[in-house]
Amino acid sequence: MTHEEIIERINGFLVEEFEVDAEKIVPDANLRETLELDSLDYVDLVVIMESNFGFKVVAEDFINIHTFQDFYDYVNRKVEEKKTAVPES
């Protein structure tokens, strides 16, 4: 999955699940403010991410995610880590 495909998938589920206008989703926009996230929304976001990308999300990971670009980079990094991980024996 390319970085562009990751962004497309993220934007698709954000529009669908959080009912945000696609034009508001720009790399430098504030994720929390744009999506109007509360604590329950973060739980929903984590569940959606885990089911869409197949990696476990740790709450501490969100500390440094402020913009959509931060979010894209985080998901991309986790997807890459998953691809290069050595399977457990």
PyMOL Python script that loads the backbone (N, CA, C, O; Angstrom):
from pymol import cmd

cmd.read_pdbstr("""\
ATOM      1  N   MET A   1       0.862  -1.183   0.000  1.00  0.00           N
ATOM      2  CA  MET A   1       0.000   0.000   0.000  1.00  0.00           C
ATOM      3  C   MET A   1       0.901   1.238   0.000  1.00  0.00           C
ATOM      4  O   MET A   1       1.784   1.382   0.846  1.00  0.00           O
ATOM      5  N   THR A   2       0.659   2.119  -0.961  1.00  0.00           N
ATOM      6  CA  THR A   2       1.474   3.328  -1.069  1.00  0.00           C
ATOM      7  C   THR A   2       0.982   4.386  -0.076  1.00  0.00           C
ATOM      8  O   THR A   2      -0.105   4.279   0.492  1.00  0.00           O
ATOM      9  N   HIS A   3       1.822   5.412   0.113  1.00  0.00           N
ATOM     10  CA  HIS A   3       1.447   6.521   1.003  1.00  0.00           C
ATOM     11  C   HIS A   3       0.160   7.188   0.501  1.00  0.00           C
ATOM     12  O   HIS A   3      -0.703   7.559   1.297  1.00  0.00           O
ATOM     13  N   GLU A   4       0.038   7.336  -0.822  1.00  0.00           N
ATOM     14  CA  GLU A   4      -1.153   7.962  -1.398  1.00  0.00           C
ATOM     15  C   GLU A   4      -2.403   7.112  -1.151  1.00  0.00           C
ATOM     16  O   GLU A   4      -3.476   7.644  -0.865  1.00  0.00           O
ATOM     17  N   GLU A   5      -2.256   5.789  -1.264  1.00  0.00           N
ATOM     18  CA  GLU A   5      -3.390   4.897  -0.997  1.00  0.00           C
ATOM     19  C   GLU A   5      -3.816   4.957   0.468  1.00  0.00           C
ATOM     20  O   GLU A   5      -5.004   4.898   0.784  1.00  0.00           O
ATOM     21  N   ILE A   6      -2.833   5.076   1.351  1.00  0.00           N
ATOM     22  CA  ILE A   6      -3.134   5.214   2.780  1.00  0.00           C
ATOM     23  C   ILE A   6      -3.929   6.492   3.014  1.00  0.00           C
ATOM     24  O   ILE A   6      -4.934   6.477   3.726  1.00  0.00           O
ATOM     25  N   ILE A   7      -3.489   7.589   2.424  1.00  0.00           N
ATOM     26  CA  ILE A   7      -4.186   8.871   2.583  1.00  0.00           C
ATOM     27  C   ILE A   7      -5.614   8.774   2.047  1.00  0.00           C
ATOM     28  O   ILE A   7      -6.552   9.245   2.690  1.00  0.00           O
ATOM     29  N   GLU A   8      -5.781   8.167   0.873  1.00  0.00           N
ATOM     30  CA  GLU A   8      -7.117   8.012   0.294  1.00  0.00           C
ATOM     31  C   GLU A   8      -8.031   7.199   1.207  1.00  0.00           C
ATOM     32  O   GLU A   8      -9.192   7.557   1.411  1.00  0.00           O
ATOM     33  N   ARG A   9      -7.504   6.106   1.753  1.00  0.00           N
ATOM     34  CA  ARG A   9      -8.306   5.267   2.637  1.00  0.00           C
ATOM     35  C   ARG A   9      -8.679   6.020   3.916  1.00  0.00           C
ATOM     36  O   ARG A   9      -9.826   5.969   4.360  1.00  0.00           O
ATOM     37  N   ILE A  10      -7.702   6.720   4.504  1.00  0.00           N
ATOM     38  CA  ILE A  10      -7.966   7.497   5.719  1.00  0.00           C
ATOM     39  C   ILE A  10      -9.037   8.544   5.451  1.00  0.00           C
ATOM     40  O   ILE A  10     -10.021   8.635   6.185  1.00  0.00           O
ATOM     41  N   ASN A  11      -8.846   9.332   4.400  1.00  0.00           N
ATOM     42  CA  ASN A  11      -9.809  10.389   4.089  1.00  0.00           C
ATOM     43  C   ASN A  11     -11.195   9.809   3.840  1.00  0.00           C
ATOM     44  O   ASN A  11     -12.198  10.399   4.242  1.00  0.00           O
ATOM     45  N   GLY A  12     -11.253   8.662   3.182  1.00  0.00           N
ATOM     46  CA  GLY A  12     -12.539   8.020   2.921  1.00  0.00           C
ATOM     47  C   GLY A  12     -13.278   7.654   4.188  1.00  0.00           C
ATOM     48  O   GLY A  12     -14.470   7.933   4.312  1.00  0.00           O
ATOM     49  N   PHE A  13     -12.582   7.026   5.144  1.00  0.00           N
ATOM     50  CA  PHE A  13     -13.300   6.658   6.363  1.00  0.00           C
ATOM     51  C   PHE A  13     -13.557   7.848   7.268  1.00  0.00           C
ATOM     52  O   PHE A  13     -14.505   7.822   8.053  1.00  0.00           O
ATOM     53  N   LEU A  14     -12.742   8.889   7.182  1.00  0.00           N
ATOM     54  CA  LEU A  14     -13.020  10.086   7.983  1.00  0.00           C
ATOM     55  C   LEU A  14     -14.292  10.769   7.490  1.00  0.00           C
ATOM     56  O   LEU A  14     -15.125  11.195   8.291  1.00  0.00           O
ATOM     57  N   VAL A  15     -14.437  10.870   6.178  1.00  0.00           N
ATOM     58  CA  VAL A  15     -15.633  11.483   5.601  1.00  0.00           C
ATOM     59  C   VAL A  15     -16.864  10.650   5.950  1.00  0.00           C
ATOM     60  O   VAL A  15     -17.898  11.189   6.345  1.00  0.00           O
ATOM     61  N   GLU A  16     -16.743   9.339   5.800  1.00  0.00           N
ATOM     62  CA  GLU A  16     -17.887   8.455   6.038  1.00  0.00           C
ATOM     63  C   GLU A  16     -18.256   8.350   7.522  1.00  0.00           C
ATOM     64  O   GLU A  16     -19.418   8.520   7.888  1.00  0.00           O
ATOM     65  N   GLU A  17     -17.273   8.071   8.363  1.00  0.00           N
ATOM     66  CA  GLU A  17     -17.544   7.797   9.776  1.00  0.00           C
ATOM     67  C   GLU A  17     -17.739   9.055  10.620  1.00  0.00           C
ATOM     68  O   GLU A  17     -18.530   9.053  11.564  1.00  0.00           O
ATOM     69  N   PHE A  18     -17.025  10.123  10.288  1.00  0.00           N
ATOM     70  CA  PHE A  18     -17.085  11.337  11.103  1.00  0.00           C
ATOM     71  C   PHE A  18     -17.867  12.455  10.422  1.00  0.00           C
ATOM     72  O   PHE A  18     -17.975  13.564  10.947  1.00  0.00           O
ATOM     73  N   GLU A  19     -18.411  12.148   9.243  1.00  0.00           N
ATOM     74  CA  GLU A  19     -19.266  13.073   8.507  1.00  0.00           C
ATOM     75  C   GLU A  19     -18.653  14.469   8.370  1.00  0.00           C
ATOM     76  O   GLU A  19     -19.318  15.487   8.562  1.00  0.00           O
ATOM     77  N   VAL A  20     -17.360  14.478   8.032  1.00  0.00           N
ATOM     78  CA  VAL A  20     -16.664  15.741   7.826  1.00  0.00           C
ATOM     79  C   VAL A  20     -16.590  16.001   6.326  1.00  0.00           C
ATOM     80  O   VAL A  20     -16.458  15.075   5.526  1.00  0.00           O
ATOM     81  N   ASP A  21     -16.677  17.270   5.963  1.00  0.00           N
ATOM     82  CA  ASP A  21     -16.585  17.688   4.572  1.00  0.00           C
ATOM     83  C   ASP A  21     -15.171  17.398   4.059  1.00  0.00           C
ATOM     84  O   ASP A  21     -14.193  17.824   4.673  1.00  0.00           O
ATOM     85  N   ALA A  22     -15.058  16.688   2.955  1.00  0.00           N
ATOM     86  CA  ALA A  22     -13.758  16.278   2.415  1.00  0.00           C
ATOM     87  C   ALA A  22     -12.832  17.471   2.155  1.00  0.00           C
ATOM     88  O   ALA A  22     -11.613  17.334   2.264  1.00  0.00           O
ATOM     89  N   GLU A  23     -13.387  18.631   1.815  1.00  0.00           N
ATOM     90  CA  GLU A  23     -12.565  19.813   1.544  1.00  0.00           C
ATOM     91  C   GLU A  23     -11.858  20.325   2.794  1.00  0.00           C
ATOM     92  O   GLU A  23     -10.863  21.042   2.692  1.00  0.00           O
ATOM     93  N   LYS A  24     -12.362  19.963   3.968  1.00  0.00           N
ATOM     94  CA  LYS A  24     -11.737  20.399   5.223  1.00  0.00           C
ATOM     95  C   LYS A  24     -10.533  19.543   5.604  1.00  0.00           C
ATOM     96  O   LYS A  24      -9.743  19.916   6.470  1.00  0.00           O
ATOM     97  N   ILE A  25     -10.403  18.393   4.947  1.00  0.00           N
ATOM     98  CA  ILE A  25      -9.302  17.491   5.259  1.00  0.00           C
ATOM     99  C   ILE A  25      -8.105  17.862   4.405  1.00  0.00           C
ATOM    100  O   ILE A  25      -7.965  17.400   3.272  1.00  0.00           O
ATOM    101  N   VAL A  26      -7.249  18.696   4.959  1.00  0.00           N
ATOM    102  CA  VAL A  26      -6.021  19.127   4.304  1.00  0.00           C
ATOM    103  C   VAL A  26      -4.855  18.842   5.249  1.00  0.00           C
ATOM    104  O   VAL A  26      -5.027  18.865   6.468  1.00  0.00           O
ATOM    105  N   PRO A  27      -3.673  18.575   4.699  1.00  0.00           N
ATOM    106  CA  PRO A  27      -2.553  18.126   5.529  1.00  0.00           C
ATOM    107  C   PRO A  27      -2.235  18.980   6.754  1.00  0.00           C
ATOM    108  O   PRO A  27      -1.905  18.437   7.809  1.00  0.00           O
ATOM    109  N   ASP A  28      -2.328  20.311   6.634  1.00  0.00           N
ATOM    110  CA  ASP A  28      -1.933  21.147   7.769  1.00  0.00           C
ATOM    111  C   ASP A  28      -3.091  21.521   8.700  1.00  0.00           C
ATOM    112  O   ASP A  28      -2.888  22.270   9.656  1.00  0.00           O
ATOM    113  N   ALA A  29      -4.301  21.013   8.437  1.00  0.00           N
ATOM    114  CA  ALA A  29      -5.452  21.292   9.311  1.00  0.00           C
ATOM    115  C   ALA A  29      -5.326  20.503  10.611  1.00  0.00           C
ATOM    116  O   ALA A  29      -4.762  19.408  10.629  1.00  0.00           O
ATOM    117  N   ASN A  30      -5.849  21.061  11.687  1.00  0.00           N
ATOM    118  CA  ASN A  30      -5.835  20.401  12.981  1.00  0.00           C
ATOM    119  C   ASN A  30      -6.836  19.251  12.980  1.00  0.00           C
ATOM    120  O   ASN A  30      -8.025  19.454  12.732  1.00  0.00           O
ATOM    121  N   LEU A  31      -6.354  18.058  13.256  1.00  0.00           N
ATOM    122  CA  LEU A  31      -7.178  16.849  13.215  1.00  0.00           C
ATOM    123  C   LEU A  31      -8.338  16.926  14.202  1.00  0.00           C
ATOM    124  O   LEU A  31      -9.492  16.706  13.834  1.00  0.00           O
ATOM    125  N   ARG A  32      -8.027  17.234  15.437  1.00  0.00           N
ATOM    126  CA  ARG A  32      -9.049  17.251  16.488  1.00  0.00           C
ATOM    127  C   ARG A  32     -10.129  18.296  16.222  1.00  0.00           C
ATOM    128  O   ARG A  32     -11.320  18.009  16.345  1.00  0.00           O
ATOM    129  N   GLU A  33      -9.719  19.488  15.865  1.00  0.00           N
ATOM    130  CA  GLU A  33     -10.674  20.574  15.624  1.00  0.00           C
ATOM    131  C   GLU A  33     -11.523  20.315  14.376  1.00  0.00           C
ATOM    132  O   GLU A  33     -12.735  20.531  14.388  1.00  0.00           O
ATOM    133  N   THR A  34     -10.886  19.856  13.310  1.00  0.00           N
ATOM    134  CA  THR A  34     -11.609  19.624  12.059  1.00  0.00           C
ATOM    135  C   THR A  34     -12.652  18.530  12.217  1.00  0.00           C
ATOM    136  O   THR A  34     -13.776  18.659  11.733  1.00  0.00           O
ATOM    137  N   LEU A  35     -12.274  17.449  12.898  1.00  0.00           N
ATOM    138  CA  LEU A  35     -13.199  16.329  13.083  1.00  0.00           C
ATOM    139  C   LEU A  35     -14.089  16.495  14.312  1.00  0.00           C
ATOM    140  O   LEU A  35     -15.000  15.698  14.537  1.00  0.00           O
ATOM    141  N   GLU A  36     -13.821  17.534  15.108  1.00  0.00           N
ATOM    142  CA  GLU A  36     -14.558  17.785  16.355  1.00  0.00           C
ATOM    143  C   GLU A  36     -14.557  16.536  17.236  1.00  0.00           C
ATOM    144  O   GLU A  36     -15.605  16.065  17.680  1.00  0.00           O
ATOM    145  N   LEU A  37     -13.347  16.012  17.478  1.00  0.00           N
ATOM    146  CA  LEU A  37     -13.192  14.767  18.226  1.00  0.00           C
ATOM    147  C   LEU A  37     -13.325  14.963  19.726  1.00  0.00           C
ATOM    148  O   LEU A  37     -12.760  15.892  20.302  1.00  0.00           O
ATOM    149  N   ASP A  38     -14.087  14.065  20.349  1.00  0.00           N
ATOM    150  CA  ASP A  38     -14.086  13.978  21.804  1.00  0.00           C
ATOM    151  C   ASP A  38     -13.459  12.625  22.157  1.00  0.00           C
ATOM    152  O   ASP A  38     -13.016  11.906  21.262  1.00  0.00           O
ATOM    153  N   SER A  39     -13.415  12.274  23.424  1.00  0.00           N
ATOM    154  CA  SER A  39     -12.720  11.048  23.823  1.00  0.00           C
ATOM    155  C   SER A  39     -13.353   9.797  23.209  1.00  0.00           C
ATOM    156  O   SER A  39     -12.636   8.867  22.840  1.00  0.00           O
ATOM    157  N   LEU A  40     -14.670   9.761  23.096  1.00  0.00           N
ATOM    158  CA  LEU A  40     -15.319   8.602  22.476  1.00  0.00           C
ATOM    159  C   LEU A  40     -15.018   8.515  20.989  1.00  0.00           C
ATOM    160  O   LEU A  40     -14.898   7.421  20.438  1.00  0.00           O
ATOM    161  N   ASP A  41     -14.896   9.661  20.341  1.00  0.00           N
ATOM    162  CA  ASP A  41     -14.539   9.671  18.918  1.00  0.00           C
ATOM    163  C   ASP A  41     -13.141   9.100  18.701  1.00  0.00           C
ATOM    164  O   ASP A  41     -12.885   8.423  17.706  1.00  0.00           O
ATOM    165  N   TYR A  42     -12.231   9.383  19.651  1.00  0.00           N
ATOM    166  CA  TYR A  42     -10.889   8.829  19.538  1.00  0.00           C
ATOM    167  C   TYR A  42     -10.932   7.303  19.602  1.00  0.00           C
ATOM    168  O   TYR A  42     -10.197   6.629  18.881  1.00  0.00           O
ATOM    169  N   VAL A  43     -11.783   6.766  20.454  1.00  0.00           N
ATOM    170  CA  VAL A  43     -11.940   5.312  20.540  1.00  0.00           C
ATOM    171  C   VAL A  43     -12.432   4.775  19.200  1.00  0.00           C
ATOM    172  O   VAL A  43     -11.908   3.781  18.698  1.00  0.00           O
ATOM    173  N   ASP A  44     -13.433   5.426  18.624  1.00  0.00           N
ATOM    174  CA  ASP A  44     -13.935   5.014  17.306  1.00  0.00           C
ATOM    175  C   ASP A  44     -12.831   5.076  16.255  1.00  0.00           C
ATOM    176  O   ASP A  44     -12.697   4.172  15.430  1.00  0.00           O
ATOM    177  N   LEU A  45     -12.047   6.142  16.293  1.00  0.00           N
ATOM    178  CA  LEU A  45     -10.963   6.321  15.329  1.00  0.00           C
ATOM    179  C   LEU A  45      -9.939   5.193  15.458  1.00  0.00           C
ATOM    180  O   LEU A  45      -9.468   4.663  14.452  1.00  0.00           O
ATOM    181  N   VAL A  46      -9.600   4.832  16.682  1.00  0.00           N
ATOM    182  CA  VAL A  46      -8.644   3.746  16.915  1.00  0.00           C
ATOM    183  C   VAL A  46      -9.185   2.425  16.369  1.00  0.00           C
ATOM    184  O   VAL A  46      -8.460   1.688  15.700  1.00  0.00           O
ATOM    185  N   VAL A  47     -10.441   2.127  16.647  1.00  0.00           N
ATOM    186  CA  VAL A  47     -11.048   0.885  16.159  1.00  0.00           C
ATOM    187  C   VAL A  47     -11.035   0.846  14.631  1.00  0.00           C
ATOM    188  O   VAL A  47     -10.715  -0.182  14.035  1.00  0.00           O
ATOM    189  N   ILE A  48     -11.380   1.955  14.006  1.00  0.00           N
ATOM    190  CA  ILE A  48     -11.396   2.030  12.545  1.00  0.00           C
ATOM    191  C   ILE A  48      -9.987   1.842  11.982  1.00  0.00           C
ATOM    192  O   ILE A  48      -9.799   1.121  11.003  1.00  0.00           O
ATOM    193  N   MET A  49      -9.006   2.484  12.594  1.00  0.00           N
ATOM    194  CA  MET A  49      -7.626   2.360  12.133  1.00  0.00           C
ATOM    195  C   MET A  49      -7.143   0.917  12.248  1.00  0.00           C
ATOM    196  O   MET A  49      -6.543   0.377  11.319  1.00  0.00           O
ATOM    197  N   GLU A  50      -7.411   0.304  13.391  1.00  0.00           N
ATOM    198  CA  GLU A  50      -6.955  -1.074  13.602  1.00  0.00           C
ATOM    199  C   GLU A  50      -7.600  -2.031  12.599  1.00  0.00           C
ATOM    200  O   GLU A  50      -6.940  -2.937  12.089  1.00  0.00           O
ATOM    201  N   SER A  51      -8.885  -1.831  12.319  1.00  0.00           N
ATOM    202  CA  SER A  51      -9.556  -2.735  11.382  1.00  0.00           C
ATOM    203  C   SER A  51      -9.152  -2.471   9.934  1.00  0.00           C
ATOM    204  O   SER A  51      -9.132  -3.398   9.124  1.00  0.00           O
ATOM    205  N   ASN A  52      -8.834  -1.234   9.597  1.00  0.00           N
ATOM    206  CA  ASN A  52      -8.454  -0.895   8.227  1.00  0.00           C
ATOM    207  C   ASN A  52      -6.994  -1.212   7.900  1.00  0.00           C
ATOM    208  O   ASN A  52      -6.665  -1.561   6.767  1.00  0.00           O
ATOM    209  N   PHE A  53      -6.132  -1.087   8.897  1.00  0.00           N
ATOM    210  CA  PHE A  53      -4.701  -1.204   8.620  1.00  0.00           C
ATOM    211  C   PHE A  53      -4.021  -2.360   9.343  1.00  0.00           C
ATOM    212  O   PHE A  53      -2.869  -2.674   9.042  1.00  0.00           O
ATOM    213  N   GLY A  54      -4.701  -2.998  10.287  1.00  0.00           N
ATOM    214  CA  GLY A  54      -4.184  -4.205  10.917  1.00  0.00           C
ATOM    215  C   GLY A  54      -3.028  -4.027  11.868  1.00  0.00           C
ATOM    216  O   GLY A  54      -2.207  -4.933  12.012  1.00  0.00           O
ATOM    217  N   PHE A  55      -2.939  -2.887  12.519  1.00  0.00           N
ATOM    218  CA  PHE A  55      -1.921  -2.723  13.554  1.00  0.00           C
ATOM    219  C   PHE A  55      -2.575  -2.209  14.827  1.00  0.00           C
ATOM    220  O   PHE A  55      -3.649  -1.609  14.791  1.00  0.00           O
ATOM    221  N   LYS A  56      -1.916  -2.450  15.945  1.00  0.00           N
ATOM    222  CA  LYS A  56      -2.422  -2.042  17.250  1.00  0.00           C
ATOM    223  C   LYS A  56      -2.043  -0.590  17.500  1.00  0.00           C
ATOM    224  O   LYS A  56      -0.897  -0.198  17.278  1.00  0.00           O
ATOM    225  N   VAL A  57      -2.991   0.202  17.957  1.00  0.00           N
ATOM    226  CA  VAL A  57      -2.761   1.612  18.251  1.00  0.00           C
ATOM    227  C   VAL A  57      -2.572   1.768  19.757  1.00  0.00           C
ATOM    228  O   VAL A  57      -3.343   1.227  20.551  1.00  0.00           O
ATOM    229  N   VAL A  58      -1.544   2.510  20.136  1.00  0.00           N
ATOM    230  CA  VAL A  58      -1.265   2.800  21.534  1.00  0.00           C
ATOM    231  C   VAL A  58      -1.666   4.250  21.794  1.00  0.00           C
ATOM    232  O   VAL A  58      -1.331   5.139  21.011  1.00  0.00           O
ATOM    233  N   ALA A  59      -2.377   4.486  22.882  1.00  0.00           N
ATOM    234  CA  ALA A  59      -2.885   5.833  23.184  1.00  0.00           C
ATOM    235  C   ALA A  59      -1.776   6.885  23.168  1.00  0.00           C
ATOM    236  O   ALA A  59      -1.990   8.008  22.712  1.00  0.00           O
ATOM    237  N   GLU A  60      -0.605   6.526  23.658  1.00  0.00           N
ATOM    238  CA  GLU A  60       0.507   7.487  23.715  1.00  0.00           C
ATOM    239  C   GLU A  60       0.932   7.958  22.326  1.00  0.00           C
ATOM    240  O   GLU A  60       1.510   9.035  22.181  1.00  0.00           O
ATOM    241  N   ASP A  61       0.642   7.148  21.305  1.00  0.00           N
ATOM    242  CA  ASP A  61       1.010   7.526  19.942  1.00  0.00           C
ATOM    243  C   ASP A  61       0.298   8.799  19.491  1.00  0.00           C
ATOM    244  O   ASP A  61       0.801   9.528  18.637  1.00  0.00           O
ATOM    245  N   PHE A  62      -0.870   9.061  20.065  1.00  0.00           N
ATOM    246  CA  PHE A  62      -1.649  10.225  19.642  1.00  0.00           C
ATOM    247  C   PHE A  62      -1.152  11.541  20.237  1.00  0.00           C
ATOM    248  O   PHE A  62      -1.609  12.610  19.834  1.00  0.00           O
ATOM    249  N   ILE A  63      -0.240  11.476  21.173  1.00  0.00           N
ATOM    250  CA  ILE A  63       0.265  12.696  21.815  1.00  0.00           C
ATOM    251  C   ILE A  63       0.853  13.659  20.790  1.00  0.00           C
ATOM    252  O   ILE A  63       0.657  14.870  20.887  1.00  0.00           O
ATOM    253  N   ASN A  64       1.568  13.126  19.815  1.00  0.00           N
ATOM    254  CA  ASN A  64       2.247  13.983  18.835  1.00  0.00           C
ATOM    255  C   ASN A  64       1.493  14.125  17.520  1.00  0.00           C
ATOM    256  O   ASN A  64       2.042  14.633  16.543  1.00  0.00           O
ATOM    257  N   ILE A  65       0.245  13.682  17.486  1.00  0.00           N
ATOM    258  CA  ILE A  65      -0.554  13.818  16.269  1.00  0.00           C
ATOM    259  C   ILE A  65      -1.464  15.033  16.417  1.00  0.00           C
ATOM    260  O   ILE A  65      -2.415  15.033  17.199  1.00  0.00           O
ATOM    261  N   HIS A  66      -1.146  16.059  15.646  1.00  0.00           N
ATOM    262  CA  HIS A  66      -1.927  17.297  15.722  1.00  0.00           C
ATOM    263  C   HIS A  66      -2.629  17.603  14.402  1.00  0.00           C
ATOM    264  O   HIS A  66      -3.772  18.059  14.391  1.00  0.00           O
ATOM    265  N   THR A  67      -1.945  17.352  13.302  1.00  0.00           N
ATOM    266  CA  THR A  67      -2.495  17.675  11.987  1.00  0.00           C
ATOM    267  C   THR A  67      -2.825  16.389  11.224  1.00  0.00           C
ATOM    268  O   THR A  67      -2.455  15.290  11.639  1.00  0.00           O
ATOM    269  N   PHE A  68      -3.517  16.550  10.119  1.00  0.00           N
ATOM    270  CA  PHE A  68      -3.790  15.393   9.271  1.00  0.00           C
ATOM    271  C   PHE A  68      -2.486  14.807   8.747  1.00  0.00           C
ATOM    272  O   PHE A  68      -2.368  13.588   8.621  1.00  0.00           O
ATOM    273  N   GLN A  69      -1.502  15.654   8.437  1.00  0.00           N
ATOM    274  CA  GLN A  69      -0.209  15.152   7.962  1.00  0.00           C
ATOM    275  C   GLN A  69       0.453  14.294   9.025  1.00  0.00           C
ATOM    276  O   GLN A  69       1.010  13.243   8.710  1.00  0.00           O
ATOM    277  N   ASP A  70       0.400  14.726  10.286  1.00  0.00           N
ATOM    278  CA  ASP A  70       0.937  13.906  11.387  1.00  0.00           C
ATOM    279  C   ASP A  70       0.253  12.536  11.396  1.00  0.00           C
ATOM    280  O   ASP A  70       0.901  11.503  11.566  1.00  0.00           O
ATOM    281  N   PHE A  71      -1.055  12.551  11.211  1.00  0.00           N
ATOM    282  CA  PHE A  71      -1.846  11.334  11.233  1.00  0.00           C
ATOM    283  C   PHE A  71      -1.467  10.423  10.062  1.00  0.00           C
ATOM    284  O   PHE A  71      -1.267   9.223  10.249  1.00  0.00           O
ATOM    285  N   TYR A  72      -1.370  10.987   8.867  1.00  0.00           N
ATOM    286  CA  TYR A  72      -0.968  10.212   7.689  1.00  0.00           C
ATOM    287  C   TYR A  72       0.414   9.582   7.911  1.00  0.00           C
ATOM    288  O   TYR A  72       0.624   8.400   7.641  1.00  0.00           O
ATOM    289  N   ASP A  73       1.340  10.394   8.407  1.00  0.00           N
ATOM    290  CA  ASP A  73       2.709   9.906   8.623  1.00  0.00           C
ATOM    291  C   ASP A  73       2.737   8.781   9.654  1.00  0.00           C
ATOM    292  O   ASP A  73       3.463   7.800   9.489  1.00  0.00           O
ATOM    293  N   TYR A  74       1.946   8.925  10.715  1.00  0.00           N
ATOM    294  CA  TYR A  74       1.867   7.902  11.752  1.00  0.00           C
ATOM    295  C   TYR A  74       1.363   6.583  11.165  1.00  0.00           C
ATOM    296  O   TYR A  74       1.978   5.536  11.366  1.00  0.00           O
ATOM    297  N   VAL A  75       0.250   6.635  10.443  1.00  0.00           N
ATOM    298  CA  VAL A  75      -0.321   5.414   9.868  1.00  0.00           C
ATOM    299  C   VAL A  75       0.659   4.807   8.867  1.00  0.00           C
ATOM    300  O   VAL A  75       0.861   3.593   8.865  1.00  0.00           O
ATOM    301  N   ASN A  76       1.264   5.627   8.025  1.00  0.00           N
ATOM    302  CA  ASN A  76       2.231   5.136   7.055  1.00  0.00           C
ATOM    303  C   ASN A  76       3.395   4.430   7.758  1.00  0.00           C
ATOM    304  O   ASN A  76       3.808   3.349   7.338  1.00  0.00           O
ATOM    305  N   ARG A  77       3.919   5.030   8.814  1.00  0.00           N
ATOM    306  CA  ARG A  77       5.026   4.447   9.564  1.00  0.00           C
ATOM    307  C   ARG A  77       4.623   3.094  10.168  1.00  0.00           C
ATOM    308  O   ARG A  77       5.388   2.132  10.102  1.00  0.00           O
ATOM    309  N   LYS A  78       3.424   3.023  10.753  1.00  0.00           N
ATOM    310  CA  LYS A  78       2.954   1.781  11.364  1.00  0.00           C
ATOM    311  C   LYS A  78       2.740   0.690  10.317  1.00  0.00           C
ATOM    312  O   LYS A  78       3.051  -0.475  10.566  1.00  0.00           O
ATOM    313  N   VAL A  79       2.213   1.057   9.151  1.00  0.00           N
ATOM    314  CA  VAL A  79       2.012   0.090   8.070  1.00  0.00           C
ATOM    315  C   VAL A  79       3.367  -0.435   7.599  1.00  0.00           C
ATOM    316  O   VAL A  79       3.523  -1.634   7.368  1.00  0.00           O
ATOM    317  N   GLU A  80       4.343   0.455   7.456  1.00  0.00           N
ATOM    318  CA  GLU A  80       5.685   0.036   7.033  1.00  0.00           C
ATOM    319  C   GLU A  80       6.323  -0.877   8.081  1.00  0.00           C
ATOM    320  O   GLU A  80       6.943  -1.881   7.730  1.00  0.00           O
ATOM    321  N   GLU A  81       6.177  -0.537   9.364  1.00  0.00           N
ATOM    322  CA  GLU A  81       6.717  -1.377  10.440  1.00  0.00           C
ATOM    323  C   GLU A  81       6.094  -2.769  10.391  1.00  0.00           C
ATOM    324  O   GLU A  81       6.774  -3.777  10.590  1.00  0.00           O
ATOM    325  N   LYS A  82       4.806  -2.806  10.126  1.00  0.00           N
ATOM    326  CA  LYS A  82       4.104  -4.096  10.057  1.00  0.00           C
ATOM    327  C   LYS A  82       4.640  -4.938   8.903  1.00  0.00           C
ATOM    328  O   LYS A  82       4.792  -6.152   9.034  1.00  0.00           O
ATOM    329  N   LYS A  83       4.927  -4.286   7.765  1.00  0.00           N
ATOM    330  CA  LYS A  83       5.437  -5.007   6.597  1.00  0.00           C
ATOM    331  C   LYS A  83       6.811  -5.600   6.863  1.00  0.00           C
ATOM    332  O   LYS A  83       7.121  -6.694   6.390  1.00  0.00           O
ATOM    333  N   THR A  84       7.632  -4.886   7.614  1.00  0.00           N
ATOM    334  CA  THR A  84       9.008  -5.318   7.828  1.00  0.00           C
ATOM    335  C   THR A  84       9.181  -6.138   9.107  1.00  0.00           C
ATOM    336  O   THR A  84      10.282  -6.615   9.383  1.00  0.00           O
ATOM    337  N   ALA A  85       8.136  -6.307   9.877  1.00  0.00           N
ATOM    338  CA  ALA A  85       8.228  -7.062  11.135  1.00  0.00           C
ATOM    339  C   ALA A  85       8.494  -8.532  10.850  1.00  0.00           C
ATOM    340  O   ALA A  85       7.981  -9.105   9.889  1.00  0.00           O
ATOM    341  N   VAL A  86       9.302  -9.117  11.703  1.00  0.00           N
ATOM    342  CA  VAL A  86       9.583 -10.547  11.598  1.00  0.00           C
ATOM    343  C   VAL A  86       8.467 -11.289  12.300  1.00  0.00           C
ATOM    344  O   VAL A  86       8.161 -10.987  13.453  1.00  0.00           O
ATOM    345  N   PRO A  87       7.844 -12.261  11.631  1.00  0.00           N
ATOM    346  CA  PRO A  87       6.756 -13.010  12.273  1.00  0.00           C
ATOM    347  C   PRO A  87       7.267 -13.759  13.507  1.00  0.00           C
ATOM    348  O   PRO A  87       8.387 -14.269  13.532  1.00  0.00           O
ATOM    349  N   GLU A  88       6.410 -13.808  14.523  1.00  0.00           N
ATOM    350  CA  GLU A  88       6.769 -14.526  15.746  1.00  0.00           C
ATOM    351  C   GLU A  88       6.699 -16.018  15.494  1.00  0.00           C
ATOM    352  O   GLU A  88       5.809 -16.499  14.793  1.00  0.00           O
ATOM    353  N   SER A  89       7.644 -16.748  16.070  1.00  0.00           N
ATOM    354  CA  SER A  89       7.683 -18.207  15.878  1.00  0.00           C
ATOM    355  C   SER A  89       6.839 -18.917  16.903  1.00  0.00           C
ATOM    356  O   SER A  89       6.757 -20.146  16.891  1.00  0.00           O
TER     357      SER A  89
END
""", "prot")
cmd.dss("prot")
cmd.show_as("cartoon", "prot")
cmd.util.cbc("prot")
cmd.orient("prot")
